[in-house]
Amino acid sequence: MCPMTLIVERLTETARLPAYAHPGDAGLDLCADAAVTLAPGARAAIPTGLRLALPEGTEAQVRPRSGLALRHGVTVANAPGTIDAGYRGELKVLLVNLGREPFAVERGMRIAQLVVAPVLRVAVAEAPVPAQGTARGTGGFGSTGLRAEVATRGTHPPPPGTP
């Protein structure tokens, strides 16, 4: 069931439309519309040959493909990249090669995923933010520890059979 339609324009004859690989997938596969070789440590904006008209009140998130990241160290540099509903330029994927070997992007290769999501707009009000009153408080980067039981201690009952 698709509750809304994503309008996509091909800018080239070789561009491939985004598509879900399997039923139930969250992301549509995005394919490269150019051949580019990424040296180790290099990044490039890879064209898709597509332009989108996102439904109002949504955004599109460009996310890495896990297989490329695991096998080659290739990922989306600004993951997730955000495409606003008002953007009408060509969709490009900012890939970075974190691997040790050059990586060849081929035309038609699946290079990223596109997830369309609703956006909540808020009104901004300037006021003091209380530091207290939440379980986390001002704790940030690493403040909940590395082990799951440290992070959840006291917030959930122990599993059955735990002393």
C-alpha positions as CSV (number, residue, x, y, z in Angstrom):
1,M,0.0,0.0,0.0
2,C,1.4,3.4,-1.0
3,P,-0.3,6.3,0.6
4,M,1.4,8.9,-1.5
5,T,3.2,9.3,-4.8
6,L,6.8,10.4,-5.4
7,I,7.1,12.3,-8.7
8,V,10.4,11.4,-10.4
9,E,11.8,12.9,-13.6
10,R,14.6,11.2,-15.5
11,L,17.2,13.8,-16.7
12,T,19.0,11.3,-18.9
13,E,18.0,8.2,-20.8
14,T,20.3,6.0,-18.7
15,A,18.9,7.1,-15.3
16,R,17.1,4.4,-13.3
17,L,14.0,5.1,-11.3
18,P,14.3,4.5,-7.5
19,A,12.8,1.1,-6.6
20,Y,12.2,-1.0,-3.6
21,A,14.2,-4.3,-3.9
22,H,11.8,-6.3,-1.7
23,P,8.3,-5.9,-0.3
24,G,8.5,-4.2,3.1
25,D,11.8,-2.4,2.4
26,A,12.0,1.0,4.0
27,G,14.4,2.5,1.3
28,L,14.2,2.8,-2.4
29,D,17.5,1.9,-4.1
30,L,19.3,4.8,-5.9
31,C,21.5,4.0,-8.8
32,A,24.5,5.9,-10.2
33,D,24.1,7.6,-13.6
34,A,27.9,7.9,-14.1
35,A,31.0,5.9,-13.8
36,V,33.4,7.2,-11.2
37,T,36.4,5.7,-9.4
38,L,36.9,6.7,-5.8
39,A,40.4,6.5,-4.5
40,P,40.8,5.6,-0.8
41,G,39.8,8.6,1.2
42,A,38.2,10.3,-1.8
43,R,34.6,11.6,-2.0
44,A,32.4,12.6,-4.9
45,A,28.9,13.7,-5.7
46,I,27.6,10.9,-7.8
47,P,24.8,11.9,-10.2
48,T,21.6,9.8,-10.3
49,G,20.1,11.5,-13.4
50,L,16.9,12.1,-11.4
51,R,14.9,15.0,-10.1
52,L,12.3,14.6,-7.4
53,A,9.1,16.4,-6.5
54,L,8.6,15.3,-2.9
55,P,5.1,15.6,-1.4
56,E,4.7,18.7,0.8
57,G,5.4,17.9,4.5
58,T,8.0,15.2,3.7
59,E,11.8,14.9,3.2
60,A,13.9,12.3,1.5
61,Q,16.8,10.9,3.4
62,V,19.8,9.5,1.4
63,R,21.3,6.6,3.4
64,P,24.2,4.2,2.8
65,R,23.9,0.7,1.5
66,S,25.1,-1.7,4.2
67,G,26.8,-4.1,1.8
68,L,28.9,-1.3,0.2
69,A,29.9,-0.1,3.7
70,L,30.8,-3.6,5.0
71,R,32.6,-5.0,1.9
72,H,34.2,-1.9,0.5
73,G,34.1,0.9,3.1
74,V,32.0,3.0,0.8
75,T,29.3,5.1,2.5
76,V,27.3,8.3,2.2
77,A,29.5,11.1,3.6
78,N,26.6,13.2,5.0
79,A,24.4,10.3,6.1
80,P,21.6,10.7,6.1
81,G,21.6,13.4,3.4
82,T,18.5,15.4,3.5
83,I,16.5,16.4,0.5
84,D,13.9,19.1,1.2
85,A,10.5,19.0,-0.4
86,G,11.2,22.3,-2.2
87,Y,14.5,21.1,-3.9
88,R,14.2,20.6,-7.6
89,G,17.8,20.1,-8.7
90,E,19.4,16.8,-9.7
91,L,19.6,14.2,-6.9
92,K,23.3,13.4,-6.2
93,V,24.8,11.0,-3.7
94,L,27.8,12.2,-1.7
95,L,29.9,9.0,-1.5
96,V,33.1,8.6,0.4
97,N,35.6,5.7,0.1
98,L,36.8,4.8,3.6
99,G,38.3,1.6,2.4
100,R,41.9,0.7,1.5
101,E,41.4,0.1,-2.2
102,P,40.0,2.2,-5.1
103,F,36.3,1.7,-5.6
104,A,34.7,1.8,-9.1
105,V,31.2,3.1,-9.2
106,E,29.5,1.9,-12.4
107,R,26.6,3.4,-14.2
108,G,23.4,1.6,-13.0
109,M,25.1,0.4,-9.7
110,R,22.9,0.7,-6.6
111,I,24.8,3.2,-4.4
112,A,22.4,4.4,-1.8
113,Q,18.9,4.2,-0.4
114,L,16.2,6.8,-0.4
115,V,13.8,6.9,2.5
116,V,10.8,9.4,2.3
117,A,9.7,10.5,5.8
118,P,7.2,13.0,7.2
119,V,8.6,16.2,8.6
120,L,7.4,17.9,11.8
121,R,7.7,21.7,11.7
122,V,8.0,23.5,15.0
123,A,7.8,27.1,16.2
124,V,11.0,28.3,17.9
125,A,10.7,30.0,21.2
126,E,13.7,31.4,23.1
127,A,13.7,30.6,26.8
128,P,16.0,29.0,29.4
129,V,16.1,25.3,29.2
130,P,16.1,23.5,32.5
131,A,19.1,21.2,32.9
132,Q,17.4,19.1,35.6
133,G,14.1,17.3,35.4
134,T,15.1,14.5,33.0
135,A,16.8,11.2,33.7
136,R,19.7,12.2,31.4
137,G,20.1,15.8,32.4
138,T,23.1,17.4,30.7
139,G,24.9,14.0,30.0
140,G,26.0,13.7,26.4
141,F,28.6,11.9,24.4
142,G,29.2,8.5,26.1
143,S,27.4,9.5,29.3
144,T,25.2,6.3,29.3
145,G,28.2,4.0,29.2
146,L,29.0,1.1,26.9
147,R,27.1,-1.8,28.4
148,A,23.4,-2.1,28.0
149,E,22.7,-3.0,31.6
150,V,24.5,0.3,32.7
151,A,22.3,2.3,30.4
152,T,19.0,0.6,31.6
153,R,19.9,0.0,35.2
154,G,17.0,1.2,37.3
155,T,14.7,2.0,34.4
156,H,13.4,-1.6,33.7
157,P,12.7,-4.6,35.8
158,P,15.3,-7.3,35.5
159,P,14.5,-10.2,33.2
160,P,12.8,-13.2,34.8
161,G,15.2,-15.5,36.5
162,T,17.8,-12.7,37.1
163,P,19.1,-12.7,40.7
